[in-house]
């Protein structure tokens, strides 16, 4: 069964993987949610070096990226 990727799915997955208080803003460059921009405020990510924080977020969506459900993610970690 193919997973439906939408804003609710993305926010829930990030909050489950990071912290429940993470604030996530998502912008999609297309209607299919394949080219995404994430703006994330998270106490966990704030403690990490920037490259490690980006890798952590990408790792959360590894399956979706591997299955081409998501094609590209641009990440901004808000401090």
FITORVO-232835 format. One record per residue (C-alpha): residue number from 1; residue in one letter; x negated, y, z. Coordinates in Angstrom, 1 decimal, always signed. Each point is the difference from the previous one (the first is absolute). Example, Ala and Ser with C-alpha at 12.3 -4.5 7.8 and 13.67 -1.06 7.14 Angstrom:
<lumkols>
1, A, -12.3, -4.5, +7.8
2, S, -1.4, +3.4, -0.7
</lumkols>
This chain:
<lumkols>
1, X, +0.0, +0.0, +0.0
2, X, -1.3, +3.4, -1.0
3, X, -0.4, +2.6, +2.9
4, X, +1.8, +3.3, -0.6
5, X, -2.4, +2.8, +0.7
6, X, +1.7, +3.2, +1.1
7, X, -0.5, +2.8, +2.5
8, X, +1.6, -1.9, +2.9
9, X, -2.1, -3.1, -0.7
10, X, -3.3, +2.0, -0.1
11, X, +0.7, +2.0, +3.1
12, X, +1.0, -3.1, +2.0
13, X, -3.1, -1.9, -1.2
14, X, -2.3, +2.8, +1.0
15, X, +1.6, +0.5, +3.4
16, X, -0.1, -3.7, +0.7
17, X, -3.6, -0.2, -1.0
18, X, -1.3, +3.3, +1.6
19, X, +2.2, +1.4, +2.7
20, X, +3.7, +0.6, +0.5
21, X, -0.7, +3.8, +0.4
22, X, -1.7, +0.3, -3.4
23, X, +1.5, +2.7, -2.1
24, X, +0.1, -0.9, -3.7
25, X, +0.9, +2.1, -3.0
26, X, +0.2, -1.7, -3.3
27, X, +0.1, +1.5, -3.5
28, X, +0.5, -2.2, -3.0
29, X, -1.1, +1.1, -3.4
30, X, +2.5, -2.4, -1.6
31, X, +3.4, -1.5, +0.8
32, X, -1.4, -3.5, +0.3
33, X, -2.2, +1.0, +3.0
34, X, -3.2, -1.3, -1.7
35, X, -2.1, +3.3, +0.2
36, X, +0.2, +1.2, +3.5
37, X, -1.4, +2.8, +2.2
38, X, -0.1, -0.6, +3.7
39, X, -0.3, +2.8, +2.6
40, X, -0.6, -1.7, +3.4
41, X, -0.3, +1.2, +3.5
42, X, -1.1, -2.8, +2.3
43, X, -2.0, +0.0, +3.2
44, X, -1.6, -3.3, -1.1
45, X, -1.2, +1.4, -3.3
46, X, -1.2, +3.2, +1.5
47, X, -2.5, -1.9, +2.0
48, X, -1.5, -1.7, -3.0
49, X, -2.6, +1.3, -2.5
50, X, +1.9, +1.2, -3.1
51, X, -1.1, -2.8, -2.3
52, X, +0.9, -2.7, +2.6
53, X, +3.5, +1.6, +0.5
54, X, +0.6, -0.1, -3.8
55, X, -1.2, -3.6, -0.2
56, X, +2.3, -0.9, +2.9
57, X, +3.0, +1.5, -1.8
58, X, -0.9, -1.7, -3.3
59, X, -0.4, -3.3, +1.8
60, X, +3.6, +0.3, +1.4
61, X, +1.3, +0.1, -3.6
62, X, -2.5, -2.6, -1.4
63, X, +2.7, -2.5, -1.0
64, X, +2.1, +2.7, -1.7
65, X, -3.0, +1.3, -1.8
66, X, -1.1, -3.5, -1.1
67, X, +3.5, -0.8, -1.3
68, X, +0.1, +3.4, -1.8
69, X, +3.1, +1.0, +2.0
70, X, -2.1, +3.1, +0.8
71, X, -2.5, +1.2, -2.6
72, X, -1.7, +2.9, +1.7
73, X, -0.1, +1.7, +3.5
74, X, -1.3, +3.4, +0.7
75, X, -0.6, +0.4, +3.8
76, X, -0.2, +3.2, +2.1
77, X, -0.7, -0.6, +3.7
78, X, +1.3, +3.1, +1.9
79, X, -2.1, +0.9, +3.1
</lumkols>
